Amino acid sequence: MISVIVATYNGAATLPLMLESLCQLQLPLCGCEFIFVDNASSDNSADLILDYAEKLPIVFLEEKRQGKNFAVSCGVAVAKGDLIVFSDDDIIPNSDWLIRYEQAAQEQPLVSVFAGQVRHYWVSEPKCWLEQLGLDGAAFAGTPANRPPGPIKAVEIKGPNFMVRQSLIDEFEFNTSIGPNGSSAYVAGSETEYLLRIEQAGYGMQYIPCAVVRHIVKPDQMTLSSILKRYYRIGRGMEATGVAAFSGNFRTFFGYPRFISTKTARQLTTSLYFALTGNRYRSVRVLMQIAVQLGRAIQWKSSRQSGVA
């Protein structure tokens, strides 16, 4: 059986599209269940999910402790499948999504983690630079559109679409101190932190581009401000998980790495140049680098103050 685990927090804006798309799925021969965990939503997410209980094999749970990984852990605890797919409440899968995962698991018995492709479902028409970011796998949890199948690293796997074998569930737990928690200042990277531990233990990971979901992108997420905030959180997550951590001896300025200010000034100049020459895409890419850098610096200082590093 395949167990699909979805944590939802105030997902009413996207759940109708997702739930309806699940009704169009080709169900795998091994069977499946959809475990939805309502993580203390204040909207009607629960009602929307329960409305589909007669159409889909839904297991509905509630987790009052705020935090995505609390909810995911709640779902994992009751999952019956020997294959566990992790996804989000804002995706639209291709009709053969689970079939493709089932086939991959059968054909590659020595692989423990399978990562699917993430494209985008734009609720409103994206600007050219934004659409290009999506194709490059540089925005909204997307994967590079031209990435071939084959081995993949933990840091390249996207949270809305990956699968692990049940045998890993007892060995690796989700870290509840990282990831979405209802606030706008959370440290991103909950799935990456989890997958990094699996990777470091030597388990194989494969990219399966034929297992496709589309990530629903709402208009309020399609602004430059929203993108930069996302990459700031990613930067904090990179530092917290050690994916890219500051190291060595260097001077500080108000508790932050001193070289950050000089580097940021140069990058801002570069971004402005691209903007003035009409290359909005390159300009935004540089701003995203700055956002990641600042997020790393904030997390680095926070870790030093708390004695973590």
C-alpha positions in Angstrom: 0.0 0.0 0.0 1.0 3.6 -0.6 0.2 6.1 2.2 0.1 9.7 1.1 0.7 12.1 4.0 -0.5 15.7 3.8 -0.3 18.3 6.6 -2.6 21.2 6.2 -2.8 24.6 7.9 -5.4 27.0 6.7 -5.4 25.3 3.3 -8.9 26.2 2.2 -7.7 28.2 -0.8 -6.0 25.3 -2.4 -7.6 22.1 -1.0 -10.6 22.1 -3.3 -8.3 21.9 -6.4 -6.1 19.3 -4.7 -8.9 17.1 -3.5 -10.7 17.1 -6.8 -7.5 16.2 -8.6 -7.0 13.2 -6.2 -10.4 11.9 -7.4 -8.9 11.7 -10.9 -5.9 9.6 -9.9 -5.3 6.1 -11.3 -5.0 4.2 -8.0 -2.0 1.8 -7.7 -2.6 -2.0 -7.6 -1.1 -2.1 -4.1 -3.8 0.2 -2.8 -3.5 3.6 -1.2 -4.7 5.9 1.6 -4.6 9.7 1.9 -3.8 10.8 5.4 -4.7 14.4 6.0 -3.6 16.0 9.3 -5.2 19.3 10.2 -2.6 21.3 12.0 -4.8 23.7 14.1 -6.4 25.4 11.1 -8.7 28.3 11.8 -10.5 28.1 8.4 -12.8 25.3 7.1 -10.0 23.0 5.9 -11.3 20.2 8.0 -14.8 20.4 6.5 -13.4 20.5 2.9 -11.4 17.3 3.6 -14.2 15.5 5.2 -16.5 16.3 2.3 -14.4 14.0 0.2 -14.3 11.1 2.7 -16.9 9.1 0.6 -15.0 9.7 -2.7 -11.4 9.0 -1.5 -9.8 6.6 1.0 -9.1 9.4 3.5 -7.8 9.1 7.0 -8.5 12.4 8.8 -6.4 13.4 11.9 -6.0 16.5 13.9 -2.7 17.8 15.5 -3.1 20.8 17.8 0.6 21.4 18.3 1.5 24.1 15.8 4.2 23.0 13.4 4.2 21.0 10.1 6.5 18.3 11.4 4.3 17.7 14.4 1.5 17.1 11.9 3.6 14.9 9.6 4.8 12.8 12.6 1.1 12.3 13.6 0.3 11.0 10.1 3.4 8.8 9.9 2.3 7.1 13.2 -0.8 5.7 11.6 0.3 5.1 8.1 -0.3 1.5 6.9 1.7 1.7 3.6 5.0 0.1 2.9 5.6 3.2 0.7 5.1 6.6 2.2 4.6 9.7 0.0 4.9 13.1 1.5 3.1 16.0 -0.1 1.4 19.3 0.6 -2.1 20.7 0.5 -1.4 22.9 -2.5 -0.5 20.4 -5.2 -2.3 18.9 -8.3 -0.8 15.5 -9.2 -0.8 14.0 -12.7 -3.3 11.2 -12.9 -0.5 8.5 -13.0 1.4 10.0 -10.0 1.1 7.1 -7.6 1.3 4.5 -10.4 4.7 5.9 -11.3 5.9 5.7 -7.7 4.7 2.2 -7.4 6.6 1.2 -10.6 9.8 2.9 -9.5 9.7 1.1 -6.1 9.3 -2.3 -7.8 12.0 -1.7 -10.4 14.5 -0.3 -8.0 14.3 -2.4 -4.8 17.6 -1.1 -3.4 16.6 2.6 -3.5 15.0 3.9 -0.3 14.0 7.5 -1.4 12.3 8.5 -4.6 11.9 12.2 -5.6 9.2 13.3 -8.0 9.0 16.3 -10.4 7.4 19.5 -9.3 6.0 21.9 -11.9 3.7 24.8 -11.3 0.0 25.6 -11.5 -0.2 29.4 -11.9 -3.4 30.8 -10.6 -2.8 34.0 -12.6 -0.4 34.6 -15.5 3.2 34.8 -14.4 5.6 37.4 -15.7 8.4 36.1 -17.9 11.1 36.3 -15.2 8.9 34.4 -12.8 8.1 31.7 -15.2 11.8 31.2 -16.0 12.5 30.9 -12.3 10.0 28.1 -12.1 11.5 26.3 -15.1 14.9 26.5 -13.5 13.7 25.0 -10.3 14.5 28.2 -8.5 11.1 29.2 -7.1 8.1 27.7 -5.4 9.6 24.3 -4.6 10.0 23.5 -8.3 12.5 21.1 -9.9 14.5 22.0 -12.9 12.3 21.2 -15.9 15.2 19.6 -17.9 16.6 17.4 -15.1 17.0 13.8 -16.2 16.1 10.7 -14.1 18.9 9.3 -11.9 20.6 9.7 -8.5 19.7 12.9 -6.6 21.0 14.6 -3.5 18.9 15.3 -0.4 19.3 19.1 -0.8 17.8 18.8 -4.4 14.6 17.0 -3.3 11.5 19.1 -3.1 9.1 18.8 -0.1 5.8 18.6 -2.0 6.7 15.4 -3.8 8.9 12.6 -2.4 8.5 9.0 -1.2 10.4 6.8 1.3 10.1 3.2 2.2 8.3 2.3 5.4 11.6 0.7 6.6 13.0 4.2 7.1 10.1 5.5 9.2 11.1 3.9 12.5 14.8 4.8 12.0 14.4 8.5 11.2 12.0 10.9 12.9 11.1 14.4 11.7 12.7 17.3 13.6 9.9 19.3 15.1 12.1 22.3 15.8 12.4 23.2 12.1 9.9 24.0 9.4 6.6 25.8 9.0 5.0 26.6 12.4 2.3 29.1 11.7 4.5 32.1 11.9 6.2 34.0 9.1 9.7 33.8 10.7 10.1 30.0 10.7 13.3 28.3 9.6 12.8 26.5 6.3 14.2 23.1 5.4 12.3 20.6 7.5 12.2 18.0 4.7 15.8 18.7 3.7 17.0 18.2 7.3 15.1 14.9 7.4 16.5 13.7 4.1 20.0 14.7 4.9 20.1 12.3 7.8 18.9 9.5 5.6 21.5 10.4 2.9 24.3 10.5 5.5 23.3 7.0 6.6 24.0 5.8 3.1 20.6 5.2 1.7 20.1 5.5 -2.1 18.0 8.3 -3.6 16.6 8.5 -7.1 14.8 11.3 -9.1 11.7 10.0 -10.9 10.6 12.9 -13.2 7.6 10.9 -14.4 6.0 11.2 -11.0 4.7 14.7 -11.4 2.7 17.2 -9.3 2.0 20.8 -10.0 2.5 23.2 -7.1 -0.4 25.7 -6.9 1.0 29.3 -6.9 -1.4 31.9 -5.7 -1.3 35.6 -6.8 -0.1 36.8 -3.4 2.9 34.4 -3.7 3.9 35.8 -7.1 5.4 39.0 -5.8 9.1 39.8 -5.5 8.6 40.5 -1.8 7.1 37.0 -1.2 9.9 35.3 -3.1 12.7 37.1 -1.2 11.0 36.3 2.1 10.9 32.6 1.1 14.6 32.6 0.2 15.5 34.4 3.4 13.9 31.5 5.3 15.7 29.0 3.0 19.0 30.8 4.0 18.2 30.3 7.6 17.5 26.7 7.0 20.7 26.2 5.1 22.7 27.5 8.0 20.7 25.6 10.6 21.0 22.3 8.8 24.7 22.8 7.8 23.9 22.7 4.1 25.9 25.9 3.8 27.3 27.1 7.1 29.8 30.0 7.8 33.0 28.7 9.1 36.5 29.9 9.9 37.7 33.0 11.7 36.5 36.3 10.5 35.6 39.7 12.0 32.1 40.5 13.0 30.0 43.7 12.9 27.2 44.0 15.4 27.4 40.2 15.8 27.2 39.4 12.1 30.0 38.3 9.7 31.6 41.5 8.7 32.2 40.5 5.1 28.4 40.3 4.5 28.0 44.0 4.3 30.6 44.5 1.6 29.4 41.5 -0.4 25.8 42.6 -0.2 26.7 46.1 -1.4 28.4 44.6 -4.5 25.5 42.3 -5.2 23.0 45.2 -4.9 25.0 47.1 -7.5 25.0 44.1 -9.8 21.2 43.6 -9.4 20.6 47.3 -10.2 22.8 47.0 -13.3 20.7 44.1 -14.6 17.5 45.9 -13.8 18.6 49.0 -15.6 19.6 47.0 -18.7 16.3 45.3 -18.8 17.3 41.8 -17.5 14.8 41.4 -14.8 15.4 37.7 -14.4 19.2 38.2 -13.6 18.4 41.1 -11.3 16.0 39.0 -9.3 18.4 36.0 -9.1 21.0 38.3 -7.5 18.4 39.6 -5.0 17.5 36.0 -4.2 21.2 35.3 -3.4 21.2 38.3 -1.1 18.1 37.0 0.7 19.7 33.6 1.3 22.9 35.3 2.5 21.1 37.5 5.0 19.1 34.5 6.2 22.3 32.6 6.8 23.8 35.5 8.7 20.7 35.9 10.9 20.7 32.2 11.7 24.5 32.2 12.3 24.2 35.0 14.8 21.2 33.4 16.5 23.0 30.0 16.8 26.1 31.7 18.4 23.9 33.6 20.9 22.1 30.4 21.9 25.4 28.5 22.2 24.5 26.0 19.4 27.7 26.9 17.5 
